[in-house]
Amino acid sequence: MGGYILKRLLLIIPTLFFILLVNFLIVQIAPGGPVEQTIQQAESYQNGKTIAGAETSPSTDTHYQGARGLSPEMVEKIKAQYGFDQPAYLRFWKMLTGYMHFDFGISFFKDKPVTQLLWEKMPVTISLGLWSTLLIYLVSIPLGIQKAKKHGLWFDRTTSILLAIGYAVPSFVFGVLLIVFFAGGSYFQWFPLQGLVSENFDQLSLWGKITDYFWHMALPLLTMVLGGFASLTYLTKYSFMEEMHKQYVLAARAKGLSENRVLYGHIFRNAMLIVIASLPEALVGVFFAGNLFIEILFNLDGLGFLGFEAVVQRDYPVIFGTLFIYTLIGLLLRLIGDILYQVIDPRINFDARGG
């Protein structure tokens, strides 16, 4: 197993390199970069001042749209401000050397180090991702097992209707409904509408801080659980159903073992392999896809909202910094999933398979 882990860790380096390279090349040809945005803002401001005056001399730099009202010196100054006065390969090399030390540069529009921004937003994203994933698994696995045991019965049919609704309706729709009913929308105001903690959080006792934290997290977490537990429940159900009809299960029942002993002593370990294998993808999806809408809806300032703002503003250091963190965490989570695979079933040996 040690050799397999080492290989996977070494493969992370070229994977990160090629992902950053491809996205860097795409960014170079994408319109509306930070230089163009700043030029347009400066040109609009200058036009507002000279709307009744004489025309300004046009810029000779025709590469950037909106630069006609600015002097070439001003355009070059703006390009140098964002580092675009250097060739693309030098900017890419500078970015890579910084990433080796986890130095992601300075945000173009927030004027802060990207590492500081990521560190500030990380608690919100981690809170949402870890708690929601834990709750989804705590709900989905027992529910999936019960559906497998009672396949075709009233319980299975009734819960299937609820699961179909949970699978078909986007999570943010559940969030809107929860806000309307329980956060002062039109009915009750039992929960806060925004933020991770209250303004007086620092003045509360330890128990008060814990209560306040989960009070704010209640609706966002419920939204993510309602929108994310259906697929895992079905995965658990059919994984258990597949194992229930195998020869070793029939042999265990023939020995006179109780149904619970057969289920949790023999079936559980084999059936949970596919569920454990899906854990890294589930975490990645919850952390980096599901979080975005929840953070926007409940006004939670996390990594998802930070990345969205960076894309809109073409804040390249933040874009590449968040992309680097997302990719690194995703690769590490998948490696952890493989390790859990072998912990649950020691018969699996990645080294022997040349993994």
C-alpha positions in Angstrom: 0.0 0.0 0.0 2.9 2.3 0.7 4.2 2.1 -2.8 0.7 2.9 -4.2 0.3 5.9 -2.0 3.7 7.2 -3.0 2.8 6.8 -6.7 -0.4 8.6 -6.3 1.2 11.5 -4.3 3.8 11.9 -7.1 1.1 11.9 -9.8 -0.5 14.9 -8.0 2.4 17.1 -9.2 1.9 16.7 -13.0 -1.8 16.6 -12.6 -1.8 20.0 -11.0 0.7 21.3 -13.5 -1.4 20.4 -16.6 -4.7 21.6 -15.0 -3.1 25.0 -14.3 -1.5 25.1 -17.7 -4.8 24.4 -19.6 -6.7 26.9 -17.6 -3.9 29.5 -17.9 -4.0 29.1 -21.7 -7.8 29.5 -21.7 -7.6 32.6 -19.6 -5.1 34.2 -22.1 -7.7 34.1 -24.9 -10.8 34.9 -22.8 -12.1 38.5 -23.3 -12.9 40.9 -20.6 -9.8 40.5 -18.4 -8.7 42.8 -15.5 -6.8 45.0 -17.9 -9.8 45.6 -20.1 -12.1 46.2 -17.2 -9.7 48.7 -15.6 -9.2 50.5 -19.0 -13.0 50.7 -19.5 -13.5 52.1 -16.0 -10.7 54.7 -16.5 -12.0 55.6 -19.9 -15.6 56.0 -18.6 -14.3 58.2 -15.8 -12.3 60.3 -18.2 -15.2 60.7 -20.5 -17.3 61.9 -17.7 -14.8 64.6 -16.9 -14.3 65.7 -20.5 -17.8 65.2 -21.8 -18.1 68.9 -22.6 -14.4 69.5 -23.4 -12.0 68.6 -26.2 -11.5 65.1 -27.3 -8.5 63.2 -25.9 -5.9 61.7 -28.1 -6.6 58.1 -29.0 -4.4 55.3 -27.8 -2.2 53.5 -30.2 -2.8 50.2 -28.3 -5.7 48.6 -30.2 -5.3 45.3 -28.4 -7.6 46.3 -25.6 -11.2 47.4 -26.4 -12.2 50.7 -24.7 -8.6 52.1 -24.7 -9.3 54.8 -27.3 -9.7 57.6 -24.8 -6.5 56.8 -22.9 -2.9 57.6 -23.6 -0.5 54.7 -24.4 1.4 55.5 -21.2 -1.7 55.0 -19.2 -2.5 51.7 -20.9 1.0 50.4 -20.3 0.8 51.5 -16.6 -2.4 49.5 -16.2 -0.9 46.5 -17.9 2.1 46.7 -15.6 -0.2 47.0 -12.6 -1.6 43.5 -13.3 1.7 42.0 -14.6 0.5 41.8 -18.2 3.5 43.8 -19.4 5.4 40.5 -19.3 5.2 37.6 -21.8 2.7 34.9 -20.9 5.3 32.2 -20.3 7.1 34.4 -17.8 3.8 35.0 -15.9 3.1 31.3 -15.9 6.6 30.5 -14.6 6.3 33.1 -11.9 2.9 31.7 -10.9 4.3 28.1 -10.7 7.3 29.1 -8.6 5.0 30.9 -6.2 2.7 27.9 -6.0 5.6 25.7 -4.9 5.6 27.8 -1.7 1.8 28.2 -1.6 2.2 31.8 -2.6 -0.8 32.5 -4.8 -0.1 36.2 -5.4 -2.2 39.3 -4.6 -5.9 39.6 -5.6 -6.4 42.2 -8.4 -9.5 43.7 -6.9 -9.4 43.0 -3.2 -5.8 44.0 -2.8 -5.1 41.1 -0.4 -2.9 38.0 -0.6 -4.9 35.2 -2.1 -3.7 32.9 0.7 -5.2 35.3 3.3 -8.5 35.4 1.4 -8.6 31.6 1.2 -7.8 31.3 4.9 -10.6 33.8 5.8 -13.2 32.0 3.7 -12.2 28.4 4.5 -14.1 28.0 7.8 -17.5 28.6 6.1 -16.9 26.1 3.3 -15.4 23.5 5.7 -18.4 23.9 8.1 -20.9 23.4 5.3 -19.1 20.6 3.6 -18.2 18.5 6.6 -21.4 18.8 8.5 -23.6 18.3 5.5 -21.7 15.3 4.3 -21.8 13.7 7.8 -25.6 14.3 8.0 -26.2 13.0 4.5 -24.4 9.8 5.3 -26.1 9.4 8.6 -29.5 9.7 6.9 -28.8 7.9 3.6 -27.1 4.7 4.9 -29.7 3.6 7.4 -32.5 4.6 5.1 -30.9 2.7 2.2 -30.5 -0.4 4.3 -34.1 -0.3 5.5 -35.3 0.1 1.9 -33.2 -2.9 0.8 -34.6 -5.0 3.6 -38.2 -3.9 2.8 -37.9 -3.8 -1.0 -41.3 -3.6 -2.6 -43.2 -3.1 0.6 -45.1 0.0 1.8 -42.1 1.6 3.5 -40.0 1.3 0.3 -42.7 2.7 -1.9 -43.5 5.7 0.3 -39.9 6.7 0.8 -39.2 6.3 -2.9 -41.7 9.2 -3.5 -39.9 11.4 -1.1 -36.5 10.4 -2.6 -37.8 11.2 -6.1 -38.8 14.7 -4.9 -35.4 15.2 -3.2 -33.6 14.1 -6.3 -35.6 16.2 -8.8 -35.8 19.4 -6.9 -32.6 21.5 -6.8 -31.2 22.2 -3.4 -31.5 26.0 -3.7 -35.3 25.6 -4.2 -35.4 23.9 -0.8 -33.4 26.8 0.6 -35.8 29.3 -0.8 -38.8 27.5 0.7 -37.0 27.2 4.1 -36.3 30.9 4.1 -39.9 31.8 3.2 -41.3 29.6 5.9 -38.8 29.7 8.7 -36.5 32.8 8.3 -38.9 35.6 8.3 -40.1 35.3 4.7 -43.8 35.1 5.1 -44.5 32.9 8.1 -42.1 32.3 11.0 -38.8 33.9 12.0 -37.2 31.0 13.9 -33.8 31.1 12.2 -31.4 33.9 11.1 -31.4 34.8 7.4 -27.7 35.2 6.9 -24.2 34.9 8.3 -22.4 32.0 10.1 -22.6 33.5 13.6 -24.3 36.5 15.3 -22.6 39.9 15.7 -22.2 39.4 19.5 -20.6 35.9 19.0 -17.4 36.9 20.8 -19.3 37.9 23.9 -21.2 34.6 24.3 -20.2 31.7 26.6 -18.9 28.5 25.2 -22.3 26.9 25.1 -23.8 30.1 23.8 -21.3 30.1 20.9 -22.0 26.4 20.0 -25.8 27.1 20.1 -25.5 30.2 18.0 -23.3 28.5 15.5 -25.7 25.6 14.9 -28.7 28.0 15.0 -27.2 29.8 12.0 -26.1 26.5 10.3 -29.5 24.8 10.7 -31.2 26.0 7.5 -28.2 25.8 5.2 -27.4 22.3 6.4 -31.0 21.2 6.1 -31.0 22.6 2.5 -28.0 20.6 1.5 -29.2 17.4 3.2 -32.6 17.6 1.4 -30.9 18.2 -1.9 -28.2 15.6 -1.5 -29.3 12.4 0.3 -31.4 10.8 -2.4 -28.7 9.5 -4.7 -26.6 8.1 -1.8 -29.7 6.4 -0.4 -30.4 4.6 -3.7 -26.7 3.7 -4.0 -26.8 2.1 -0.6 -30.1 0.3 -1.2 -29.0 -1.4 -4.5 -25.6 -2.2 -3.2 -27.1 -4.1 -0.3 -29.7 -5.8 -2.5 -27.0 -7.0 -4.8 -25.1 -8.6 -1.9 -28.2 -10.1 -0.3 -28.6 -12.7 -3.1 -25.0 -13.9 -3.2 -23.9 -17.4 -2.2 -22.1 -16.5 1.0 -25.3 -14.8 2.4 -27.4 -17.9 1.7 -24.7 -20.0 3.4 -24.7 -17.7 6.5 -28.5 -17.9 6.7 -28.3 -21.7 6.4 -26.1 -21.8 9.5 -28.9 -20.3 11.5 -27.5 -16.8 11.9 -30.0 -14.1 12.7 -30.9 -11.6 10.0 -29.2 -8.7 11.7 -26.0 -10.9 12.2 -26.1 -11.7 8.4 -26.8 -8.1 7.5 -24.2 -6.3 9.6 -21.7 -9.1 10.0 -21.4 -10.3 6.4 -23.3 -8.1 4.0 -22.4 -4.7 5.4 -18.6 -4.7 4.7 -19.0 -5.8 1.1 -22.0 -3.6 0.4 -20.3 -0.5 1.8 -17.3 -0.7 -0.5 -19.1 1.2 -3.3 -20.5 3.7 -0.8 -17.1 4.4 0.5 -15.7 4.7 -3.0 -18.2 7.4 -3.7 -17.3 9.4 -0.6 -14.5 11.5 -2.2 -16.7 12.5 -5.2 -19.5 13.3 -2.7 -17.2 15.5 -0.7 -15.8 17.3 -3.8 -19.4 17.9 -5.1 -20.6 19.2 -1.7 -17.6 21.4 -1.1 -17.2 23.0 -4.5 -20.5 22.7 -6.3 -23.2 22.5 -3.8 -21.7 25.2 -1.6 -21.9 28.0 -4.2 -25.7 28.3 -4.3 -26.0 27.8 -0.6 -23.4 30.5 0.2 -25.2 33.0 -2.1 -28.6 32.1 -0.9 -27.8 32.4 2.8 -25.2 35.1 2.4 -22.3 33.0 3.7 -18.9 34.3 2.6 -17.1 31.1 1.7 -14.8 29.7 -1.0 -17.6 29.1 -3.4 -18.8 32.7 -3.3 -15.2 33.9 -3.5 -14.5 31.8 -6.6 -17.7 33.1 -8.2 -16.8 36.7 -7.6 -13.3 36.0 -9.0 -14.7 34.6 -12.2 -17.0 37.6 -12.7 -14.2 40.1 -12.0 -11.5 38.1 -13.9 -9.5 38.1 -10.7 -6.9 35.6 -12.0 -4.8 35.1 -8.9 -8.0 34.2 -6.9 -9.2 32.0 -9.8 -6.0 30.0 -10.0 -5.6 29.9 -6.2 -9.1 28.5 -5.6 -8.6 26.1 -8.6 -5.3 24.9 -7.2 -6.9 24.3 -3.7 -9.9 22.6 -5.2 -7.8 20.3 -7.4 -5.4 19.4 -4.6 -8.1 18.6 -2.1 -10.0 16.6 -4.7 -7.0 14.5 -5.5 -6.2 13.9 -1.9 -9.8 12.9 -1.1 -9.7 10.3 -3.9 -6.5 8.9 -2.5 -8.1 8.7 1.0 -11.1 6.9 -0.6 -8.7 4.3 -2.0 -7.1 3.8 1.4 -10.5 3.4 3.0 -11.2 0.8 0.3 -8.4 -1.4 1.5 -9.0 -0.7 5.2 -12.6 -2.0 4.8 -11.6 -5.0 2.6 -8.0 -6.1 3.2 -8.4 -8.4 0.2 -7.9 -5.4 -2.1 -4.3 -4.8 -2.8 -3.4 -1.9 -5.1 0.3 -2.7 -5.0 -0.3 -6.2 -6.3 -2.5 -4.8 -9.1 0.2 -2.4 -10.2 -1.8 0.6 -9.1 
